[in-house]
Amino acid sequence: MRIELHCHSTCSDGSFAPEEVGARAAARGVELFCLTDHDTLAGCERACAQLPEARCLMGLELSCRAAGKTVHLLMYGLRDARGRAELATRLDAIDQQRRERIEAIVDKLEGLGVHLDRTALRARGHGRTPGRPDVAAALVEAGVCNSMRQAFDRFLKDDGPAYVPVDRIELPEALALGRAASAKMSLAHPHSLRNDALVEELYLQHRDEGLEGLEARYGKYGAAQVEHWSRLARAHDLVVTGGSDFHGAASPEVSVPGIDMPEAQAARLLDWLEL
């Protein structure tokens, strides 16, 4: 079964509008689809409208904190309207914090003798709140840095000279918000935590709070990584989820949305999602 449960549009950090992401997924024959933009539901309906033959879900990728690290939580199928509204209110507060953070980063850069056009930087978001990658791109365009990687290494990395921390939702609160909206929840790209023991500990601590899925079929994984995370899913009776993490031109190593999932895993996934 071809699925896409992890992809991004211009509503967060992707390079294609939600309609284009949905159309490309439809062209690939995706049968199960969810647009998972970072911390926003804004593009879901627009993307899903392009896949009339597929099973589509409303969802997002929520940035959280757990054990002092950033954890990305995938939420699928937010069916409860009241719970969804509560989540939207919390997301609006996060968005305001991010707007203030960008201004603070530019202030720090100015203190370092680096001046960026604030109006142009705000416009880079194309309707969304700009983030550190937008600042990095602006630094490259201004000739201050040779690459976005250098921009992060010199200025924007955690604890860098222009870094400004941002409050993130703690994982228990995120899971509670998801449960209130009747969402199913999965840990995205577990390798990014760089600690297998921590991944396992998160499930031991939070499985009963709704953390039931594991993105063992992540688009950039090879066969060995898929098996590694699938083994952990089997050990804890977790549901395997999957997606390409398609961003369009913003992440050219993933050229198209959609990944293939074996029928046995797909059947359990559909049952878990109540589809």
C-alpha positions in Angstrom: 0.0 0.0 0.0 1.4 3.4 -0.9 1.0 5.9 1.9 2.1 9.4 2.9 1.8 10.3 6.5 4.7 12.8 6.8 5.0 15.6 4.3 5.2 19.4 4.4 3.9 22.4 2.4 4.4 26.2 2.4 2.2 26.3 5.4 5.4 25.3 7.3 8.8 24.7 5.8 7.9 23.0 2.5 8.4 24.6 -0.9 5.1 23.7 -2.5 1.6 24.9 -1.7 -0.7 22.3 0.0 -2.6 21.8 -3.3 0.6 20.9 -5.1 1.7 18.5 -2.4 -1.7 16.8 -2.6 -1.6 16.7 -6.4 1.9 15.1 -6.4 0.8 12.5 -3.9 -2.3 11.7 -6.0 -0.1 11.4 -9.1 2.1 8.9 -7.2 -1.0 6.8 -6.4 -1.0 7.5 -2.6 -3.9 5.7 -1.0 -3.6 7.0 2.6 -2.6 10.7 3.0 -2.0 13.2 5.7 -0.3 16.6 5.4 1.8 17.1 8.5 3.0 20.6 8.5 4.9 21.8 11.6 2.6 23.1 14.3 -0.3 24.0 12.0 -3.4 22.5 10.4 -3.8 25.3 7.9 -3.2 23.4 4.7 -4.8 20.0 5.5 -8.1 20.5 3.8 -6.5 22.1 0.7 -4.1 19.2 0.3 -6.7 16.5 0.8 -9.0 18.1 -1.8 -6.5 16.9 -4.4 -6.8 13.3 -3.4 -10.5 12.4 -3.9 -9.8 8.7 -4.2 -7.5 8.4 -1.2 -8.2 8.1 2.5 -7.2 11.4 4.0 -6.6 12.6 7.5 -6.2 15.9 9.2 -2.9 16.1 11.1 0.3 17.9 11.9 3.9 17.4 13.2 4.1 19.0 16.6 7.4 20.1 18.1 7.6 19.1 21.8 10.2 18.7 24.5 11.0 15.5 26.4 14.1 14.7 28.4 15.7 18.0 27.4 15.4 17.2 23.7 13.2 18.3 20.8 10.7 15.5 20.0 8.5 15.6 16.9 5.1 14.2 17.5 2.9 13.2 14.5 -0.8 13.6 15.1 -3.4 11.9 12.8 -7.1 12.2 12.5 -8.1 15.1 14.8 -11.8 14.3 14.9 -13.0 16.0 18.0 -14.0 19.6 17.2 -13.7 21.0 20.7 -10.3 19.3 21.2 -9.1 20.5 17.8 -10.1 24.1 18.8 -8.1 23.8 22.0 -5.1 22.6 20.1 -5.5 25.5 17.6 -5.5 28.0 20.5 -2.3 26.5 21.8 -0.7 26.6 18.4 -1.6 30.3 18.0 0.3 31.0 21.2 3.3 29.1 19.9 3.1 31.1 16.6 3.2 34.4 18.5 6.2 33.2 20.5 8.0 32.3 17.2 7.3 35.8 15.8 8.9 37.4 18.8 11.8 34.9 18.6 12.7 35.9 15.0 12.7 39.6 16.0 15.0 38.7 18.9 17.4 36.7 16.6 17.6 39.7 14.3 18.4 41.9 17.3 21.2 39.6 18.3 22.6 39.6 14.8 22.6 43.4 14.7 24.5 43.3 18.0 27.1 41.2 16.1 27.3 43.7 13.3 25.1 41.7 10.9 22.1 43.7 9.5 19.1 42.0 7.8 16.1 43.5 6.2 13.3 42.7 8.7 10.5 43.4 6.2 12.1 41.0 3.6 12.7 38.4 6.3 9.0 38.5 7.4 7.9 38.2 3.7 10.0 35.0 3.3 7.4 33.1 5.3 4.7 33.6 2.5 2.0 33.9 5.1 3.6 31.7 7.8 5.9 32.7 10.6 9.6 32.6 9.4 12.0 30.3 11.3 15.7 29.9 11.7 16.1 28.3 8.2 14.6 31.6 6.7 17.2 33.6 8.7 19.9 31.3 7.5 18.8 31.7 3.9 18.8 35.5 4.3 22.3 35.4 5.7 23.4 33.5 2.6 21.7 35.9 0.2 23.3 38.8 2.1 26.7 37.3 1.5 27.4 37.0 5.2 27.6 33.2 5.0 28.4 30.8 2.1 25.7 28.2 3.0 22.8 27.6 5.3 25.0 25.1 7.2 27.6 27.8 7.8 24.8 30.2 8.9 23.7 27.7 11.6 27.3 26.9 12.6 28.3 30.5 12.9 25.2 32.1 14.3 22.0 30.1 14.6 22.8 26.7 16.1 21.6 25.9 19.7 23.8 28.0 22.0 25.2 29.9 19.0 25.8 33.7 19.3 22.4 34.6 17.7 20.4 31.7 19.1 17.3 32.5 21.0 15.5 29.7 22.8 11.8 29.1 22.2 9.4 27.5 24.6 8.1 24.1 23.4 5.2 22.1 24.6 6.2 19.3 26.9 5.4 15.9 25.6 2.8 15.0 28.2 0.9 18.2 27.4 1.1 17.5 23.7 -0.2 14.0 24.2 -3.1 15.4 26.3 -4.0 17.9 23.5 -3.9 15.1 21.0 -6.1 12.8 23.1 -8.6 15.6 23.6 -8.9 15.9 19.8 -9.2 12.1 19.3 -5.9 12.0 17.5 -3.6 9.0 17.0 0.0 9.8 17.7 3.4 8.6 16.5 7.0 9.5 17.1 8.5 11.0 14.0 12.0 10.0 12.6 13.2 8.3 15.8 16.8 8.3 14.7 16.9 12.1 15.2 17.0 11.6 19.0 20.3 9.8 18.5 19.6 7.6 21.5 17.8 4.3 21.1 17.5 3.9 24.8 15.7 7.3 25.1 13.3 6.3 22.3 12.4 3.2 24.1 12.1 5.1 27.4 9.6 7.5 25.8 7.3 4.6 25.0 7.7 3.0 28.4 6.7 6.3 30.0 4.0 7.6 27.6 2.5 4.6 25.8 -0.6 4.7 28.1 -0.9 8.5 27.3 -1.4 7.9 23.6 2.1 7.5 22.2 1.3 4.3 20.3 2.9 4.7 16.9 6.5 4.7 15.7 7.7 6.0 12.3 9.7 3.0 11.4 9.2 3.5 7.7 10.7 6.9 7.3 11.4 7.9 3.7 15.2 8.4 4.2 15.7 5.0 5.9 17.5 2.1 4.3 16.4 -1.5 4.8 18.6 -1.9 7.9 17.1 1.2 9.6 13.6 0.1 8.8 14.2 -3.3 10.4 15.9 -1.8 13.4 12.9 0.4 14.2 10.4 -2.2 13.2 12.0 -4.5 15.7 11.5 -2.0 18.5 7.9 -1.5 17.4 7.3 -5.3 17.6 8.9 -5.4 21.0 6.5 -2.9 22.4 3.5 -3.7 20.3 3.6 -0.3 18.6 1.9 0.6 15.3 4.3 1.3 12.5 3.7 4.5 10.7 5.5 6.0 7.7 6.1 8.9 5.4 8.6 10.4 3.1 9.1 13.7 4.9 8.6 15.4 1.6 9.5 19.1 1.5 9.8 19.7 -2.2 12.8 21.7 -3.3 13.5 22.5 0.3 14.7 19.0 0.7 15.7 17.7 -2.7 16.9 14.3 -1.6 13.2 13.4 -1.3 12.0 14.0 -4.8 8.4 12.7 -4.5 5.8 12.1 -1.8 4.7 8.6 -0.9 6.3 5.4 0.4 5.3 1.7 0.1 4.2 -0.2 3.2 3.8 -4.0 3.4 0.2 -5.1 3.6 0.4 -6.6 7.1 1.7 -3.3 8.5 -0.7 -1.3 6.4 -3.7 -3.3 7.7 -2.8 -2.7 11.3 -2.2 1.0 10.6 -5.6 1.3 9.0 -7.2 -0.4 11.9 -5.4 1.8 14.4 -6.5 4.9 12.5 -10.1 3.6 12.5 -10.3 3.7 8.7 
